[in-house]
């Protein structure tokens, strides 16, 4: 059959099943529990709110699953799903630990697929800034409503045939919190259900909230898919990588994902809901949904402040969120390591919740040396994906070399023999993950589930900058702080093998996650100053500056508590510890940073230097980026800060 005829047939089929779904919304109890021969194996459709029932029925008719399972979030249900996945070969137990499991994906399904991730709006400019002629936009991908519907029509009809459709009611944030939002994900993956049970608050409590308040919810449809040729190269991990696509429709709060069972492609509460759809809801409602950790820090006097921080990948985000402070008398507690939803309360105080319920962390590089608190978190009730397995039923990845003796024969992430000290390929995939409950973290903050959120005193931006950028500096005011976030850059390895490292733009550490036009996003951030006279101070940190020999100038890790100490002093309006430079306030070299007890010799002159020539080049790069990628959508306030920084540098 020619391709265009096949697509036409699919469209006709979709119209027919859509009409059938409308009929199913009539009050017929028999139909509710047995839709065209599809049995409800857990839960009852009759008891669901009308809008949720219609959402399920429409997509049952489209995807044609064998059965429906309405998730209740119970331990019994989770145990049943784990047994099912073990039977199917999707996971295997890790007997060295308590209730821990290992999944190995199809090697074609191992990472987030940014190039196949789209935002659907009526016009392109609602999603992506109007870039300079001939310049490819890098701040999101747009798809038209017609093309989005065509993508759905060509993939989803009958895609769940022979499988169970799981209905996952979940809350992003504590159930019932005024800062939380509810979603419902339909999926044919038990792995997704078990992972969402860790990463979100999921089950009957959410259904009760929907029932009692008749709330709207974010509609999430996901299928691992069925390849067109019908061949499943890895039957334990069905997927359709050739046709994978992730779609977002902000206007109607919809997420549609097809073809991948992995990570943020399939756990739709994470980046898809928490950031892309979350940021569009936040714009409409006047709050912020950000790619930020949240931590609490208590000083020796017992004063506690909360901080949020946005860093690109490989910049120490999780390590900071779970840091063991080396500065005597300081204590760090973790509220969240990845996402912050922030809203001003009636008193003008910015408050934040962690909308997630777990940690979905990159495994390689995590160790007792780099992040002991993460290691203490992950050895019970955790799902590991694409890591290696030791002979005694434990886990291994690059970074744990001290834990396993040379010559040990492990199973790598492909389930092939891998010999420590001999095999040259990585044992674990570079994007391998652990999915663990946040409540298991030994330094989880007592207020991490506070319904009203924790009060935020400072916002940190940061990146991996080997040259020119000081250890820490403070923005001059709120608008300047928004400019600092917009101009974030970080060292990253170029996509092409063997190329040297390059400095990449990653504004607000949100480059792959904006739910709408970045120029409009900047305007939204700028508008926050109208909501409060008590705005958090904004800072930029850089743990990664190097000397001319390529050696790090700052020891990092727990010593970063010394930087947080300075930030707290600035939050408390201590003017004696800072000096003003063209880029903002930096620590005074005589009494700014508390270096008591620090074993390393620190070259403060170099670490805190603001080299004029470097920054003149930096502002040229930033201005070029703004002109090419944001163009006429760049707010005038940000354009003014470009010119003001130039002027300060020239006249300094």
N, C-alpha and C positions, 0 to 999 in steps of 0.2 A: 504494500500500500504506500503511495507517495506520502511524503512527510506532511504536506499541507492538508491532505485528506485525513490523515491520522489526527492532526491537531483539531480539525473541524469536528471529527467524531468525538474527541475528548470534550470539546466545548459543549456539544449537544448532550453528551452523557452528564456533564456537570449541571446543565440546565435542568435536566430531568430529575436528577437526584436532589437538586436544590428544591424543586417543586414538591417532591415527595417529603422532604424534611419539613416543609411548611405544614403539610397535612398532619405530621406527627405531633404538632404542638396542640392539636385538639385534645380535650380531656378524655382520653381513652387509656385507662390504666393498663390494659392488655398490651397496647402498643408500647407504652413506656418501658415495660420490662421485657419486651421481646420484639425488637425492631428488626423486621425482615429476617427473622431467624437468628438474631444476634442476642445472646443471653447476657444478663447482668450478673456477673459472678460475685460481686461484692458491692454492697450499698443498694440504694433504691432511687431510681430517677424521679419517682413521684414526690419524694420529700425535698427535692431541690427547688431553689427559686426559679421562676419562669425563665428569666434571662439566661441563667446557667444551663437549664435543661434544653433550651432552644440551641444554644451554642454547641452542646454535646450532640444533639440529634442531627443538626445540620452536617457536622463533620463525620458522624457515624455514616451518614448516607453517602458522603463524599469518599471516605477512606475505606469503608467496608471491612471493619475488623471482624474477627470471629466472635469476640466477647468484649464486655465493658467491665472495668474494675474501677470503682470509685474509691480512691485512697482515703483511709481513715487515720493514717499516721501512727498507728499502734506499733509496739515492739513485735507483737505477734505477726503483723503484716510484713514488717521488715524482715523478720526471720524467714518467712515464707518466700519472699522475693530472693533473698540470698540463696536459699536452697534451690530455687528454680534456676538462678543464674549458674550456680555450681553444676547442676545437672546438665545445663546447656553448654558448659565449657566457657562461659563468659568470664567467670571469676574462679579463683582457687583460693583455699584458705592459707593463711600464714600462721602455722601453729605456734611459732615462737612468741606470738603476741595474743592479746585478748580481743577476739571478734574483729580481726583484721583480714583484709582480702586483697588479692592482686588481680587486676584486669590487664589483659594485653589486647590492644586494639588491632584492627586491620592497619598495616603500615601506611596505607593511603589516607588514614583518618587520624592524624596526630596533632593537629594544631588549629587555632582560630584561622578562618579564611577571610581576611579583610577584603580581598579583591572580589569576593562573592557575597559581600554583605552590603545591603542597600537600604536607603530610606526612601519611602514613597510619599511624595507630596504632589499637589496639582501642578506646581511649577518648579523648575530646577532651583531657582534662587531661594526657595524656602528651605532647601537642604544644603546647598553649597554656595559659597560666595561667588560672585561673578569675577572670574580670574582674568588676568591680562591676556590679550589675544595670543594664541599659540602656546599658552602655558596650561599644562594639565593640572587640574585641581587635586590636591592631596588631602583635603579636609572632609572626606566622605564620598560616598557614591550614591547617585540619585537614580531612581527608577520611576517611570510614569505609572499612573494607576492602571492603564491598559496593559502595559508590559508586566506589571506585577500580577494581574489577573491571569495573563497568558502563562506566566511562569507557574502559577498554582495549577491551572487547568492541565498543563502538560506533565505534571509530576504527581499530584495527589490522588486522582481517581483510582480507587481500589488498592492504594499503596500499602494498606494494613491488612490485606487479605491473609487469613490464616494466623493473625496475631491478635493479641489483646490490646485494646485501647485503654490505657490508664488515665484516669481523671485525677489530676493533682491540684487540689485547692491549697494555695500557699500565701503566706503573708510575708512581705518584705518589711522587716521591722517587727517589734513586739506586737502580738495580736491585740488589737484595740487601741494602740497608741495613735494619737492624732497626727503623728508624723509618718505612720505606716501606710502602705498600700497593699491591696490584695490582687493576686493573679490566679488564673486557673490555666494549667498546662495540660493539653491532651498529647499523649505520647505513646508510642508502641515499644518503648525501651524500658525494661525493668532496671537496667543500670542507671538510667536517668531518674527513675523514681527513688531508688535508694540514695543517690547522690543529692537529689533535691530534698530528701528527708533530712540530710545533714546540713545542707546549705541554707535552708529556709525553715520557717515554722509552718508545718504542713499537716493537714488532716482535718479532723472533725471540729476542732475549735475554730478553724477558719470558716468552715461551712456554717457553723452556728452564727458567726458574725455576719456572713452574707445573708443568711435567713432572717436574722433579727433586724438588720438595718436596711435590707433590700439594696445593698451597695452595688455600685458598678465595679467591674473588675477588668484587669488587663487580660485580653484573650490571647493565649499562646497555643499555637498548633505546631506540633513537631512530629516528624516521622524519620526514622533511619533510612527509609526509602527502599525501593526495589530496582536494581539495574535493569535497563531496557532489554539486555540480552539474557536476563534471568540467571546469570552465573554469579554465584556467591563465592568469591575466592577464599574468604575466611568465614565459614558458616557461624562460628561462635560470635562474630562481630559483624552483623549485617550493616551495610551502608551503601551509598551510591555516590562515591566521590566525584565522578565525572559530571554529575548534575547537582551537586550540593549548592544550596542557595539559602541565604538568611535575609528575610524581608521584615521591614518595620513600617507600619502605617500609623504615624503619631496622631492624626486627626481622630481616629477611632480607637486608639490604644490597642493595636493589634500587632502581634509578632507571629511570623510564619517561618518555620525552619525545616528544611528538607535535606536528606542525604548524608548527614553526619551524626554520629552518636557521641561525639567527644566534646568535653569542656564547654566553653562559652557558646559553641555552636548549638548545643543541645540542652544545657542547663539554662533555660531561658530567663531565670530570675537574675542571673549574673549580669554580664555587660549589656545584654539586650534590654532587659527591663530596668535594672538599677541605674544604668547610665543613658542609653539611647532614648528609650521611651521615658525614663525617669526625668531626664533633663527637659524634655518637652512639657511634661506635666508640671515640673518645677517652674518653667517660664510662665505657663498659664496661671499658676497659683501663687507666684511670687516668692519662691524659695530656690535652693540650690541642690542639685544632685551631682556629686563630684567623685572623681577617681582619687580618693584620699584616705589615708589611714587616720585613726583617731587614737590618741593616747592621753593618759593622765600623768602628770608629773608633780610629785610632792617634794618640797625643799626641806632642809634640815629644821626649819622653823614650823613645819607642819602645814604650810600654805600649799594648797593644791590648785593647779590650773590644768585646763585641757587644751590640746593643740591638735590641729589637723595638718596633714602634709601630703603634697602631690609630687611624686617622683616618677619619671619614666622607668621602664624595666631595667634591671641590673644596676640600680642606684641605691640599694639598701633600704627599700621601703618596709618590707616585712621585718628586717633586722632592727630597724628603728622602732617599729610598733611593739616589738617584744624584747627591747634592749634591757640588759642588766647594767645599770648605771655604775660606773667606777668612781664617780665623785662621791666622797663620803657624805652620808646623810640624805642622799637623793633616792627616790623610789619611782620607777616607771611601772604603769599598769596599762594594759591593752584594752581598748574598747573595740577596735576593728583594724584590720590590716589592709583593706582594699577600697571600701566604698564609704562615703559619708553623705547623708542627707541632712541638710541644714536649713533651719527656718528661724526667723526672729520671733521671739515671744512678745507678749503685750507690753513688756518693759523694755523692749529694744535689745534684749540679749540674744545673740545668735546661739542656737542650740543644735546639737547634732546627734543623730542616731546612726548606728551601724545597721543597715537594713538586712544584712546577712546573719546567718546563724552558725556559720562554720568557716573554715579556712580551706581554700582551694589553691594550695601553694605549689610553686615550682620546686621539685625535689632536688635536682643537682645543685651542689653548692651549699645546701643546708646541712649543718653538722653541729656537733657539740661545741666546736670552736666558734663558728659564725653565729649560731642562733640556738643556744641550749634550751631556751623556753619552747621553741617550735619542736625540738626533738622530744621534749617531755610531754608534748601535746599529742603526738601522732601514733603512739604505740598501743592504742585500744580504740575500737569502734571506728576504724578508718579504712577507706578504700584507696589503695594505691593503684596507679595506672601507668603502665609502661616503664616500670623500674625493674631492676634485676632481683633475682631470688637466690638466697644463700642456701647451702645444703641443709641447714638446720631450720629452714622455714622462716627466715627473716628477709629483710630487704637490703638492697645495696644500690648506690648510685655514685657517680663521680662527686668526690668531696668526702666520702666515707672510707678513704683508703686506709686510715689508721685502724679501722674496725675489723678488717679482714686480712689475714696473712697471705703473702704471695704464694702462688701455687694452688690456691683454693679454686675449685671448679664450681662456677655458678651457672644459673640459667639467665641469659640476657633477656632484654625486652622482646626479642623475637622467639624466646623459648629455646634458643640454641646454647650449647655449651660455651662458656666464657671463662677463661683462666686468668685469675688475678696476676698481674705482672707480665703476662705474655700476650694476650689478645689485644690487638691494636684498636679495634672499633670500640665505641662507647658501650658500656654495659646497660646503661639506662638511656632512654631517649632524652635529648636536651630539654624537651618540654614535658617530661614526665611529671606527674602530680601526686600530691596527697590530698585527700578530702576528709577533713577531721572536724569534729564538733568544737566550736569556739569555747564552750564552757569547760573543756578539759585543759585549757591553757593555764599554767600555774600562776601567771600574773594577770589573769582576766580581771578587769576593773569591776568593783562591786556595783557600779552604776551602769554596766554595759547594756542592761536591758531596761533602763529607766524609760518609762513611756514619754516623759517630757523631753528627753534628751539631755546631754551634758553641755554645760556652758563653755563656749569656745573663746579663748583669749588671744590666740595667735594662729595665723595661717602661714604654712611654709611651702615654698616652691623649691625645687632643686634639680640638679642634673649632674652628669659626670663630665666635668670640665677640667682637663689636665693643665690648662694654661689660663692665666689672666683673671679668672673669677675668684674673688676672695672666699675664705672659709664660710663667712656669713655676712650678710648685710641686710639692713632694714629699709623698707620702702619709705619714701618721704610722706606719703599720705595714701588714702584708699585708691584714688585714681592711678597713682603711680604704681601701687601694688598690683592693680589689674594689668597695667602695662608690663610689669615684671613677669606675671603669669603668662601673658600673651607671647612674650619674647623668649620663653624657655627653650633652651637648646641643650643637647646631651650627646656625648660621644657614643657611637654605635658602630658595630661591625658592618661594613658594606655588604650588600646581598651577594655580590660576586665574590667567589672564593679568591683568596690570596691578595685582595686589595687591602690597602691600609685603612685604619679606622677613620671615620668621617664624623663631623658634627652635624646632627640632625635636629631639625625644628620639631618640637613636640609641645605645643602650647597647652598649659594646664595639665600636662600628661594625659590629655584627652584626645589626641589626634585621631585614633581609630573609633572613638566612642561618642562623638558629637551627634545629637539627635536632630539638630537643625543648624542653619547657617551660622558659622563661627563669628561673623561680624555681628549678628543679632545676639549671639551668646555674650560677646563682650559688652554690648549695650545693656544686657540684662544684669551682668555683674556690676557695671557702673551704677545702675539704678538702685543697688542695695544701699548706697549711702543715704538715700532718702528715707530709709526705714528705721534708722537708728542714729543716736548721737553717741553710741557706745560700740563703735566698730572694732573688730579685732585688728591688731597690728599685723602687717604682712612682711614676711622675710624671705630671703633666698639663701639656701645653704649649698655648699659644695665640699663634700668630704674627699674629693679625688684630685685636688691640685698636686702637681708634681714639680720637682726641681729639674734643672737642666740635665741631670743624669737619669731622669725617668723614675726617681724614687718619690713615693708619696710623702707630702709634707706634713700630713696629719694622720695619726694612728687609727682613727675611726672607731667603729663598733661601740663599746661601752664608754669610750672617751668622748663620744658625741654628747654625753650628758653635760659636759662643760660648755658646749655651745647652747644647749637648752637652758643652762643656768643663766647665760648672758641674755638669752631671749626673755626669760622670766623677769630679769632685772629691767629690761627695756619695757616690758608690759607694765611693770610697776613704776614706770616713768623715772628710772634712774638715769639722769643725764651725764653722770660722771664717768660712765663706763663706755661712752661712745664718742666718735668723732664723725663729722659730716664730710662726705666725699661727693664727687659728681654723680655717683650711682646710688647713693643712699648712705645710711649710717653704718659704720663698721666698728668693731671693738677697739677701744683705746689700747694701744700697744703696751702701756704701762700697767693698767689695772683693769683692762676689759675682761679678758678670759682668766678664769681661775685655773691655774696650772699646778697648784699644790699637789705634790705626790706623783706627778707625771714623770715617768722614767725617761721617756724620749726627750731629746733636746729639740725644741721647736723653733724654727726660724720664722718668728712672727712678722718680720719685715717683708719676707717673701709671701708668706701665707695670707696676709691681709692687704697686700699691695693692690692698688687699682691702676695698672699701667695705662697711661693716656693713649698711646698708639694702638694698643690692643683694643681698647674700648671704642676708639674712633672707627676701627675696622669692624668691630662687633655691631655698632649701630648701623653701619652701612649694610651689613648682611641682614639685620633685622628689618630695616626699612625696605630693602629689596623684597624680602619675603612677604611683608605686609602688602606691598604694592602688587606683587604677582599673584598672591594667593587670596587676598581679601579685597583688594581694589577699592571700589567706591563704597563697599559695605563696611570699611574700617571706620569706627566712630571717631569724630573729630577730637575727642579728649585723648585718644591713644595717639593720633597723628601729632597732637600738640606735644605729647611727652617724648616722641621721637626728636622733634625739633629742640625741645628744652634740654634733653640730654646732650645733643650735639653742642648746643651753646655752652653748657656747663663744662664740657670737656675742652672745648676750644679756649674758653676764658679762664680755665683753672690754672 
